[in-house]
Amino acid sequence: MLKIRKFRNEDTQEVIRVITTGLKQLFHCKKKDLGEELIENLSDIQKNYFEKGGTFFVGEYGGKVIGTVAILPETKTSARLKRMFLYKKYRGKGFGSKLYDFAEKWCKKQGYKKIILSTYPHFKEAIRMYKNKGYKKFKKTKDQIFFHKNIWGQFSIEWATPQCERTG
């Protein structure tokens, strides 16, 4: 069973391993090619996530960290989903969906109305999951696809303020 919990400092090395392993598989590169900025970011999660008003969760399976997801504030009403990674052998088993659902629930509790994220065009599994979760693409560059999802409700302005027909 997947257990999702807040990051602890002793998770640092395994979090770095989960994320860099995923990126190496995605880009077919070596850890050194991922850049020092990424390693520095992940080496101080307290400073780079919690102190910036965000959070960082890990997913554990069998007592081992197998996945990550983080959230940072974008504006007062929107949050950015980041660092959503799972070891390859745990993908396609619903663990990513559970991590995502946990993160969305956290965003709702914080009062966010929208979640935005970006991913890479060739990361097909992630794109499929985000679309299944209700995300809409709003921008695409050569390297990334940007998605957003309103999490505050499903009704539209048109529905909330219906037009009345004139009679007589």
Secondary structure as a PSIPRED ss2 file (coil, helix, strand):
# PSIPRED VFORMAT (PSIPRED V4.0)

   1 M C   1.000  0.000  0.000
   2 L C   1.000  0.000  0.000
   3 K E   0.000  0.000  1.000
   4 I E   0.000  0.000  1.000
   5 R E   0.000  0.000  1.000
   6 K E   0.000  0.000  1.000
   7 F C   1.000  0.000  0.000
   8 R C   1.000  0.000  0.000
   9 N H   0.000  1.000  0.000
  10 E H   0.000  1.000  0.000
  11 D H   0.000  1.000  0.000
  12 T H   0.000  1.000  0.000
  13 Q H   0.000  1.000  0.000
  14 E H   0.000  1.000  0.000
  15 V H   0.000  1.000  0.000
  16 I H   0.000  1.000  0.000
  17 R H   0.000  1.000  0.000
  18 V H   0.000  1.000  0.000
  19 I H   0.000  1.000  0.000
  20 T H   0.000  1.000  0.000
  21 T H   0.000  1.000  0.000
  22 G H   0.000  1.000  0.000
  23 L H   0.000  1.000  0.000
  24 K H   0.000  1.000  0.000
  25 Q H   0.000  1.000  0.000
  26 L H   0.000  1.000  0.000
  27 F H   0.000  1.000  0.000
  28 H C   1.000  0.000  0.000
  29 C C   1.000  0.000  0.000
  30 K C   1.000  0.000  0.000
  31 K H   0.000  1.000  0.000
  32 K H   0.000  1.000  0.000
  33 D H   0.000  1.000  0.000
  34 L H   0.000  1.000  0.000
  35 G C   1.000  0.000  0.000
  36 E H   0.000  1.000  0.000
  37 E H   0.000  1.000  0.000
  38 L H   0.000  1.000  0.000
  39 I H   0.000  1.000  0.000
  40 E H   0.000  1.000  0.000
  41 N H   0.000  1.000  0.000
  42 L H   0.000  1.000  0.000
  43 S H   0.000  1.000  0.000
  44 D C   1.000  0.000  0.000
  45 I H   0.000  1.000  0.000
  46 Q H   0.000  1.000  0.000
  47 K H   0.000  1.000  0.000
  48 N H   0.000  1.000  0.000
  49 Y C   1.000  0.000  0.000
  50 F H   0.000  1.000  0.000
  51 E H   0.000  1.000  0.000
  52 K H   0.000  1.000  0.000
  53 G C   1.000  0.000  0.000
  54 G C   1.000  0.000  0.000
  55 T E   0.000  0.000  1.000
  56 F E   0.000  0.000  1.000
  57 F E   0.000  0.000  1.000
  58 V E   0.000  0.000  1.000
  59 G E   0.000  0.000  1.000
  60 E E   0.000  0.000  1.000
  61 Y E   0.000  0.000  1.000
  62 G C   1.000  0.000  0.000
  63 G C   1.000  0.000  0.000
  64 K E   0.000  0.000  1.000
  65 V E   0.000  0.000  1.000
  66 I E   0.000  0.000  1.000
  67 G E   0.000  0.000  1.000
  68 T E   0.000  0.000  1.000
  69 V E   0.000  0.000  1.000
  70 A E   0.000  0.000  1.000
  71 I E   0.000  0.000  1.000
  72 L E   0.000  0.000  1.000
  73 P E   0.000  0.000  1.000
  74 E C   1.000  0.000  0.000
  75 T C   1.000  0.000  0.000
  76 K C   1.000  0.000  0.000
  77 T C   1.000  0.000  0.000
  78 S E   0.000  0.000  1.000
  79 A E   0.000  0.000  1.000
  80 R E   0.000  0.000  1.000
  81 L E   0.000  0.000  1.000
  82 K E   0.000  0.000  1.000
  83 R E   0.000  0.000  1.000
  84 M E   0.000  0.000  1.000
  85 F E   0.000  0.000  1.000
  86 L E   0.000  0.000  1.000
  87 Y C   1.000  0.000  0.000
  88 K H   0.000  1.000  0.000
  89 K H   0.000  1.000  0.000
  90 Y H   0.000  1.000  0.000
  91 R C   1.000  0.000  0.000
  92 G C   1.000  0.000  0.000
  93 K C   1.000  0.000  0.000
  94 G C   1.000  0.000  0.000
  95 F H   0.000  1.000  0.000
  96 G H   0.000  1.000  0.000
  97 S H   0.000  1.000  0.000
  98 K H   0.000  1.000  0.000
  99 L H   0.000  1.000  0.000
 100 Y H   0.000  1.000  0.000
 101 D H   0.000  1.000  0.000
 102 F H   0.000  1.000  0.000
 103 A H   0.000  1.000  0.000
 104 E H   0.000  1.000  0.000
 105 K H   0.000  1.000  0.000
 106 W H   0.000  1.000  0.000
 107 C H   0.000  1.000  0.000
 108 K H   0.000  1.000  0.000
 109 K H   0.000  1.000  0.000
 110 Q H   0.000  1.000  0.000
 111 G C   1.000  0.000  0.000
 112 Y C   1.000  0.000  0.000
 113 K C   1.000  0.000  0.000
 114 K E   0.000  0.000  1.000
 115 I E   0.000  0.000  1.000
 116 I E   0.000  0.000  1.000
 117 L E   0.000  0.000  1.000
 118 S E   0.000  0.000  1.000
 119 T E   0.000  0.000  1.000
 120 Y C   1.000  0.000  0.000
 121 P C   1.000  0.000  0.000
 122 H C   1.000  0.000  0.000
 123 F C   1.000  0.000  0.000
 124 K H   0.000  1.000  0.000
 125 E H   0.000  1.000  0.000
 126 A H   0.000  1.000  0.000
 127 I H   0.000  1.000  0.000
 128 R H   0.000  1.000  0.000
 129 M H   0.000  1.000  0.000
 130 Y H   0.000  1.000  0.000
 131 K H   0.000  1.000  0.000
 132 N H   0.000  1.000  0.000
 133 K C   1.000  0.000  0.000
 134 G C   1.000  0.000  0.000
 135 Y C   1.000  0.000  0.000
 136 K E   0.000  0.000  1.000
 137 K E   0.000  0.000  1.000
 138 F E   0.000  0.000  1.000
 139 K E   0.000  0.000  1.000
 140 K E   0.000  0.000  1.000
 141 T C   1.000  0.000  0.000
 142 K C   1.000  0.000  0.000
 143 D C   1.000  0.000  0.000
 144 Q C   1.000  0.000  0.000
 145 I E   0.000  0.000  1.000
 146 F E   0.000  0.000  1.000
 147 F E   0.000  0.000  1.000
 148 H E   0.000  0.000  1.000
 149 K E   0.000  0.000  1.000
 150 N E   0.000  0.000  1.000
 151 I C   1.000  0.000  0.000
 152 W C   1.000  0.000  0.000
 153 G C   1.000  0.000  0.000
 154 Q C   1.000  0.000  0.000
 155 F C   1.000  0.000  0.000
 156 S C   1.000  0.000  0.000
 157 I H   0.000  1.000  0.000
 158 E H   0.000  1.000  0.000
 159 W H   0.000  1.000  0.000
 160 A H   0.000  1.000  0.000
 161 T C   1.000  0.000  0.000
 162 P C   1.000  0.000  0.000
 163 Q C   1.000  0.000  0.000
 164 C C   1.000  0.000  0.000
 165 E C   1.000  0.000  0.000
 166 R C   1.000  0.000  0.000
 167 T C   1.000  0.000  0.000
 168 G C   1.000  0.000  0.000
